[in-house]
Amino acid sequence: MKKGNFGKFALLWFGEFISSIGGGLTSFGLGVYIFNKTGSASAMALVTLLGFLPTLLLSVPAGVLADRHDRRLLMIIGDGLSAVGVFFILMCMLNGGAELWQICVGVTISASFSALLEPSYKATISDLLTKEQFSKASGLVSLAGSARYLFSPIIAGILLAVSSIKVILIIDICTFFLTIATITVVKKSIRKKAEKVAEGFWKSMKGGWKAIRRKKGVLALALVSSVITLFMGVLQVLVEPLVLSFADSKTLGIAETVCACGMLVSGVVLGVRGIKRGYVKTLSISLALAGLFMAALGLFMNIVPIVIFGFLFFATLPFANNALDYLVRTNIADNMQGRAWGLLGFISQLGYVVAYAVSGVLADVLGSTNGGVGYGAAIAIRIAGVLLFLAALAIPVRKSVRSLEKVA
């Protein structure tokens, strides 16, 4: 029944691909705007935190809703209303410039509604595709997620050189309409998939937790992932103030795009071939290499080595994401996918909250003693890279994690 649905998945994927580019434009533009206005890594980290925290806190109830209601409708609502926050920031810009608190409000609004997207999107993939297509689809999903790093920075950097942040926000708002259109087409072509037996919201959420607890390896992966996201979040926050401390926004945009080409190369390879076996080993090795490349990136205050090691860092991520996605997806029942992804996303991404909360402050403090914010960011990135390497080596040690591959 699912064999003819890869085309529908491709259409849905295209919409999310465009949405990722639009979101990346706004994220890059606001980051440059805030740094130029404040010169503080802490201010940039604060906006990043507020753009992430609502999505994290609401991911669990969003996962429950994805199993109880029409997943495509939830995606339309989430994508459509998340444009409200971007529109609010644009209005503030048109009225003379947005203050930091106004940007924080707009980003929070947008992120709150975006929380509906992720669990419904991932669960819809399970609705549309066969088990044999999961790995190939995961490669394409990773590619779409990388679009915000691959295409958005260079586009935003060029736009900022010839226009302003307002143009970027307008383009992002326009991408919402295209994304909603693709979801609508897919929604009309497949039947709504919901639970036959109605149950209470909290009971439904507990059901998702039990589904994860039954597989100790899945829970272990989520906990390990939370440690990994802590270290990766440091790089995500601090790479922009690191580069902006000695270069302009156009150079930053080009550098980020070249680095993200690593994800493009790996994503294309995985989209064509996928991973056939050795998922746990692939996950551990790819994340260990990511840590080494991150640490090396932080050794330099020069754009060339930063780009080289940044490219290598991003090249490892699709392999890690593909392996992790497959191990979880093949060990959770289809009717539990929405709430399971919501809970797993909440647990695994707690590390980002810590990273966004402390990395900017850490960079400012380290930089205040010697060398400025760029120097402080470089030191923090080195430390995080080494710790990511050590955490990755611990993944295959757990027997419960290795057992997930037997089911797959």
Secondary structure as a PSIPRED ss2 file (coil, helix, strand):
# PSIPRED VFORMAT (PSIPRED V4.0)

   1 M C   1.000  0.000  0.000
   2 K C   1.000  0.000  0.000
   3 K H   0.000  1.000  0.000
   4 G H   0.000  1.000  0.000
   5 N H   0.000  1.000  0.000
   6 F H   0.000  1.000  0.000
   7 G H   0.000  1.000  0.000
   8 K H   0.000  1.000  0.000
   9 F H   0.000  1.000  0.000
  10 A H   0.000  1.000  0.000
  11 L H   0.000  1.000  0.000
  12 L H   0.000  1.000  0.000
  13 W H   0.000  1.000  0.000
  14 F H   0.000  1.000  0.000
  15 G H   0.000  1.000  0.000
  16 E H   0.000  1.000  0.000
  17 F H   0.000  1.000  0.000
  18 I H   0.000  1.000  0.000
  19 S H   0.000  1.000  0.000
  20 S H   0.000  1.000  0.000
  21 I H   0.000  1.000  0.000
  22 G H   0.000  1.000  0.000
  23 G H   0.000  1.000  0.000
  24 G H   0.000  1.000  0.000
  25 L H   0.000  1.000  0.000
  26 T H   0.000  1.000  0.000
  27 S H   0.000  1.000  0.000
  28 F H   0.000  1.000  0.000
  29 G H   0.000  1.000  0.000
  30 L H   0.000  1.000  0.000
  31 G H   0.000  1.000  0.000
  32 V H   0.000  1.000  0.000
  33 Y H   0.000  1.000  0.000
  34 I H   0.000  1.000  0.000
  35 F H   0.000  1.000  0.000
  36 N H   0.000  1.000  0.000
  37 K H   0.000  1.000  0.000
  38 T H   0.000  1.000  0.000
  39 G C   1.000  0.000  0.000
  40 S C   1.000  0.000  0.000
  41 A H   0.000  1.000  0.000
  42 S H   0.000  1.000  0.000
  43 A H   0.000  1.000  0.000
  44 M H   0.000  1.000  0.000
  45 A H   0.000  1.000  0.000
  46 L H   0.000  1.000  0.000
  47 V H   0.000  1.000  0.000
  48 T H   0.000  1.000  0.000
  49 L H   0.000  1.000  0.000
  50 L H   0.000  1.000  0.000
  51 G H   0.000  1.000  0.000
  52 F H   0.000  1.000  0.000
  53 L H   0.000  1.000  0.000
  54 P H   0.000  1.000  0.000
  55 T H   0.000  1.000  0.000
  56 L H   0.000  1.000  0.000
  57 L H   0.000  1.000  0.000
  58 L H   0.000  1.000  0.000
  59 S H   0.000  1.000  0.000
  60 V H   0.000  1.000  0.000
  61 P H   0.000  1.000  0.000
  62 A H   0.000  1.000  0.000
  63 G H   0.000  1.000  0.000
  64 V H   0.000  1.000  0.000
  65 L H   0.000  1.000  0.000
  66 A H   0.000  1.000  0.000
  67 D H   0.000  1.000  0.000
  68 R H   0.000  1.000  0.000
  69 H C   1.000  0.000  0.000
  70 D C   1.000  0.000  0.000
  71 R H   0.000  1.000  0.000
  72 R H   0.000  1.000  0.000
  73 L H   0.000  1.000  0.000
  74 L H   0.000  1.000  0.000
  75 M H   0.000  1.000  0.000
  76 I H   0.000  1.000  0.000
  77 I H   0.000  1.000  0.000
  78 G H   0.000  1.000  0.000
  79 D H   0.000  1.000  0.000
  80 G H   0.000  1.000  0.000
  81 L H   0.000  1.000  0.000
  82 S H   0.000  1.000  0.000
  83 A H   0.000  1.000  0.000
  84 V H   0.000  1.000  0.000
  85 G H   0.000  1.000  0.000
  86 V H   0.000  1.000  0.000
  87 F H   0.000  1.000  0.000
  88 F H   0.000  1.000  0.000
  89 I H   0.000  1.000  0.000
  90 L H   0.000  1.000  0.000
  91 M H   0.000  1.000  0.000
  92 C H   0.000  1.000  0.000
  93 M H   0.000  1.000  0.000
  94 L H   0.000  1.000  0.000
  95 N C   1.000  0.000  0.000
  96 G C   1.000  0.000  0.000
  97 G C   1.000  0.000  0.000
  98 A C   1.000  0.000  0.000
  99 E C   1.000  0.000  0.000
 100 L H   0.000  1.000  0.000
 101 W H   0.000  1.000  0.000
 102 Q H   0.000  1.000  0.000
 103 I H   0.000  1.000  0.000
 104 C H   0.000  1.000  0.000
 105 V H   0.000  1.000  0.000
 106 G H   0.000  1.000  0.000
 107 V H   0.000  1.000  0.000
 108 T H   0.000  1.000  0.000
 109 I H   0.000  1.000  0.000
 110 S H   0.000  1.000  0.000
 111 A H   0.000  1.000  0.000
 112 S H   0.000  1.000  0.000
 113 F H   0.000  1.000  0.000
 114 S H   0.000  1.000  0.000
 115 A C   1.000  0.000  0.000
 116 L C   1.000  0.000  0.000
 117 L H   0.000  1.000  0.000
 118 E H   0.000  1.000  0.000
 119 P H   0.000  1.000  0.000
 120 S H   0.000  1.000  0.000
 121 Y H   0.000  1.000  0.000
 122 K H   0.000  1.000  0.000
 123 A H   0.000  1.000  0.000
 124 T H   0.000  1.000  0.000
 125 I H   0.000  1.000  0.000
 126 S H   0.000  1.000  0.000
 127 D H   0.000  1.000  0.000
 128 L H   0.000  1.000  0.000
 129 L C   1.000  0.000  0.000
 130 T C   1.000  0.000  0.000
 131 K H   0.000  1.000  0.000
 132 E H   0.000  1.000  0.000
 133 Q H   0.000  1.000  0.000
 134 F H   0.000  1.000  0.000
 135 S H   0.000  1.000  0.000
 136 K H   0.000  1.000  0.000
 137 A H   0.000  1.000  0.000
 138 S H   0.000  1.000  0.000
 139 G H   0.000  1.000  0.000
 140 L H   0.000  1.000  0.000
 141 V H   0.000  1.000  0.000
 142 S H   0.000  1.000  0.000
 143 L H   0.000  1.000  0.000
 144 A H   0.000  1.000  0.000
 145 G H   0.000  1.000  0.000
 146 S H   0.000  1.000  0.000
 147 A H   0.000  1.000  0.000
 148 R H   0.000  1.000  0.000
 149 Y H   0.000  1.000  0.000
 150 L H   0.000  1.000  0.000
 151 F C   1.000  0.000  0.000
 152 S H   0.000  1.000  0.000
 153 P H   0.000  1.000  0.000
 154 I H   0.000  1.000  0.000
 155 I H   0.000  1.000  0.000
 156 A H   0.000  1.000  0.000
 157 G H   0.000  1.000  0.000
 158 I H   0.000  1.000  0.000
 159 L H   0.000  1.000  0.000
 160 L H   0.000  1.000  0.000
 161 A H   0.000  1.000  0.000
 162 V H   0.000  1.000  0.000
 163 S C   1.000  0.000  0.000
 164 S C   1.000  0.000  0.000
 165 I H   0.000  1.000  0.000
 166 K H   0.000  1.000  0.000
 167 V H   0.000  1.000  0.000
 168 I H   0.000  1.000  0.000
 169 L H   0.000  1.000  0.000
 170 I H   0.000  1.000  0.000
 171 I H   0.000  1.000  0.000
 172 D H   0.000  1.000  0.000
 173 I H   0.000  1.000  0.000
 174 C H   0.000  1.000  0.000
 175 T H   0.000  1.000  0.000
 176 F H   0.000  1.000  0.000
 177 F H   0.000  1.000  0.000
 178 L H   0.000  1.000  0.000
 179 T H   0.000  1.000  0.000
 180 I H   0.000  1.000  0.000
 181 A H   0.000  1.000  0.000
 182 T H   0.000  1.000  0.000
 183 I H   0.000  1.000  0.000
 184 T H   0.000  1.000  0.000
 185 V H   0.000  1.000  0.000
 186 V H   0.000  1.000  0.000
 187 K H   0.000  1.000  0.000
 188 K H   0.000  1.000  0.000
 189 S H   0.000  1.000  0.000
 190 I C   1.000  0.000  0.000
 191 R C   1.000  0.000  0.000
 192 K C   1.000  0.000  0.000
 193 K C   1.000  0.000  0.000
 194 A C   1.000  0.000  0.000
 195 E C   1.000  0.000  0.000
 196 K C   1.000  0.000  0.000
 197 V C   1.000  0.000  0.000
 198 A C   1.000  0.000  0.000
 199 E C   1.000  0.000  0.000
 200 G C   1.000  0.000  0.000
 201 F H   0.000  1.000  0.000
 202 W H   0.000  1.000  0.000
 203 K H   0.000  1.000  0.000
 204 S H   0.000  1.000  0.000
 205 M H   0.000  1.000  0.000
 206 K H   0.000  1.000  0.000
 207 G H   0.000  1.000  0.000
 208 G H   0.000  1.000  0.000
 209 W H   0.000  1.000  0.000
 210 K H   0.000  1.000  0.000
 211 A H   0.000  1.000  0.000
 212 I H   0.000  1.000  0.000
 213 R H   0.000  1.000  0.000
 214 R C   1.000  0.000  0.000
 215 K C   1.000  0.000  0.000
 216 K H   0.000  1.000  0.000
 217 G H   0.000  1.000  0.000
 218 V H   0.000  1.000  0.000
 219 L H   0.000  1.000  0.000
 220 A H   0.000  1.000  0.000
 221 L H   0.000  1.000  0.000
 222 A H   0.000  1.000  0.000
 223 L H   0.000  1.000  0.000
 224 V H   0.000  1.000  0.000
 225 S H   0.000  1.000  0.000
 226 S H   0.000  1.000  0.000
 227 V H   0.000  1.000  0.000
 228 I H   0.000  1.000  0.000
 229 T H   0.000  1.000  0.000
 230 L H   0.000  1.000  0.000
 231 F H   0.000  1.000  0.000
 232 M H   0.000  1.000  0.000
 233 G H   0.000  1.000  0.000
 234 V H   0.000  1.000  0.000
 235 L H   0.000  1.000  0.000
 236 Q H   0.000  1.000  0.000
 237 V H   0.000  1.000  0.000
 238 L H   0.000  1.000  0.000
 239 V H   0.000  1.000  0.000
 240 E H   0.000  1.000  0.000
 241 P H   0.000  1.000  0.000
 242 L H   0.000  1.000  0.000
 243 V H   0.000  1.000  0.000
 244 L H   0.000  1.000  0.000
 245 S C   1.000  0.000  0.000
 246 F C   1.000  0.000  0.000
 247 A C   1.000  0.000  0.000
 248 D C   1.000  0.000  0.000
 249 S H   0.000  1.000  0.000
 250 K H   0.000  1.000  0.000
 251 T H   0.000  1.000  0.000
 252 L H   0.000  1.000  0.000
 253 G H   0.000  1.000  0.000
 254 I H   0.000  1.000  0.000
 255 A H   0.000  1.000  0.000
 256 E H   0.000  1.000  0.000
 257 T H   0.000  1.000  0.000
 258 V H   0.000  1.000  0.000
 259 C H   0.000  1.000  0.000
 260 A H   0.000  1.000  0.000
 261 C H   0.000  1.000  0.000
 262 G H   0.000  1.000  0.000
 263 M H   0.000  1.000  0.000
 264 L H   0.000  1.000  0.000
 265 V H   0.000  1.000  0.000
 266 S H   0.000  1.000  0.000
 267 G H   0.000  1.000  0.000
 268 V H   0.000  1.000  0.000
 269 V H   0.000  1.000  0.000
 270 L H   0.000  1.000  0.000
 271 G H   0.000  1.000  0.000
 272 V H   0.000  1.000  0.000
 273 R H   0.000  1.000  0.000
 274 G C   1.000  0.000  0.000
 275 I C   1.000  0.000  0.000
 276 K C   1.000  0.000  0.000
 277 R C   1.000  0.000  0.000
 278 G C   1.000  0.000  0.000
 279 Y H   0.000  1.000  0.000
 280 V H   0.000  1.000  0.000
 281 K H   0.000  1.000  0.000
 282 T H   0.000  1.000  0.000
 283 L H   0.000  1.000  0.000
 284 S H   0.000  1.000  0.000
 285 I H   0.000  1.000  0.000
 286 S H   0.000  1.000  0.000
 287 L H   0.000  1.000  0.000
 288 A H   0.000  1.000  0.000
 289 L H   0.000  1.000  0.000
 290 A H   0.000  1.000  0.000
 291 G H   0.000  1.000  0.000
 292 L H   0.000  1.000  0.000
 293 F H   0.000  1.000  0.000
 294 M H   0.000  1.000  0.000
 295 A H   0.000  1.000  0.000
 296 A H   0.000  1.000  0.000
 297 L H   0.000  1.000  0.000
 298 G C   1.000  0.000  0.000
 299 L C   1.000  0.000  0.000
 300 F C   1.000  0.000  0.000
 301 M C   1.000  0.000  0.000
 302 N C   1.000  0.000  0.000
 303 I H   0.000  1.000  0.000
 304 V H   0.000  1.000  0.000
 305 P H   0.000  1.000  0.000
 306 I H   0.000  1.000  0.000
 307 V H   0.000  1.000  0.000
 308 I H   0.000  1.000  0.000
 309 F H   0.000  1.000  0.000
 310 G H   0.000  1.000  0.000
 311 F H   0.000  1.000  0.000
 312 L H   0.000  1.000  0.000
 313 F H   0.000  1.000  0.000
 314 F H   0.000  1.000  0.000
 315 A H   0.000  1.000  0.000
 316 T H   0.000  1.000  0.000
 317 L H   0.000  1.000  0.000
 318 P H   0.000  1.000  0.000
 319 F H   0.000  1.000  0.000
 320 A H   0.000  1.000  0.000
 321 N H   0.000  1.000  0.000
 322 N H   0.000  1.000  0.000
 323 A H   0.000  1.000  0.000
 324 L H   0.000  1.000  0.000
 325 D H   0.000  1.000  0.000
 326 Y H   0.000  1.000  0.000
 327 L H   0.000  1.000  0.000
 328 V H   0.000  1.000  0.000
 329 R H   0.000  1.000  0.000
 330 T C   1.000  0.000  0.000
 331 N C   1.000  0.000  0.000
 332 I C   1.000  0.000  0.000
 333 A C   1.000  0.000  0.000
 334 D H   0.000  1.000  0.000
 335 N H   0.000  1.000  0.000
 336 M H   0.000  1.000  0.000
 337 Q H   0.000  1.000  0.000
 338 G H   0.000  1.000  0.000
 339 R H   0.000  1.000  0.000
 340 A H   0.000  1.000  0.000
 341 W H   0.000  1.000  0.000
 342 G H   0.000  1.000  0.000
 343 L H   0.000  1.000  0.000
 344 L H   0.000  1.000  0.000
 345 G H   0.000  1.000  0.000
 346 F H   0.000  1.000  0.000
 347 I H   0.000  1.000  0.000
 348 S H   0.000  1.000  0.000
 349 Q C   1.000  0.000  0.000
 350 L H   0.000  1.000  0.000
 351 G H   0.000  1.000  0.000
 352 Y H   0.000  1.000  0.000
 353 V H   0.000  1.000  0.000
 354 V H   0.000  1.000  0.000
 355 A H   0.000  1.000  0.000
 356 Y H   0.000  1.000  0.000
 357 A H   0.000  1.000  0.000
 358 V H   0.000  1.000  0.000
 359 S H   0.000  1.000  0.000
 360 G H   0.000  1.000  0.000
 361 V H   0.000  1.000  0.000
 362 L H   0.000  1.000  0.000
 363 A H   0.000  1.000  0.000
 364 D H   0.000  1.000  0.000
 365 V H   0.000  1.000  0.000
 366 L H   0.000  1.000  0.000
 367 G H   0.000  1.000  0.000
 368 S H   0.000  1.000  0.000
 369 T H   0.000  1.000  0.000
 370 N C   1.000  0.000  0.000
 371 G C   1.000  0.000  0.000
 372 G C   1.000  0.000  0.000
 373 V H   0.000  1.000  0.000
 374 G H   0.000  1.000  0.000
 375 Y H   0.000  1.000  0.000
 376 G H   0.000  1.000  0.000
 377 A H   0.000  1.000  0.000
 378 A H   0.000  1.000  0.000
 379 I H   0.000  1.000  0.000
 380 A H   0.000  1.000  0.000
 381 I H   0.000  1.000  0.000
 382 R H   0.000  1.000  0.000
 383 I H   0.000  1.000  0.000
 384 A H   0.000  1.000  0.000
 385 G H   0.000  1.000  0.000
 386 V H   0.000  1.000  0.000
 387 L H   0.000  1.000  0.000
 388 L H   0.000  1.000  0.000
 389 F H   0.000  1.000  0.000
 390 L H   0.000  1.000  0.000
 391 A H   0.000  1.000  0.000
 392 A H   0.000  1.000  0.000
 393 L H   0.000  1.000  0.000
 394 A C   1.000  0.000  0.000
 395 I H   0.000  1.000  0.000
 396 P H   0.000  1.000  0.000
 397 V H   0.000  1.000  0.000
 398 R C   1.000  0.000  0.000
 399 K H   0.000  1.000  0.000
 400 S H   0.000  1.000  0.000
 401 V H   0.000  1.000  0.000
 402 R H   0.000  1.000  0.000
 403 S H   0.000  1.000  0.000
 404 L H   0.000  1.000  0.000
 405 E H   0.000  1.000  0.000
 406 K H   0.000  1.000  0.000
 407 V H   0.000  1.000  0.000
 408 A C   1.000  0.000  0.000
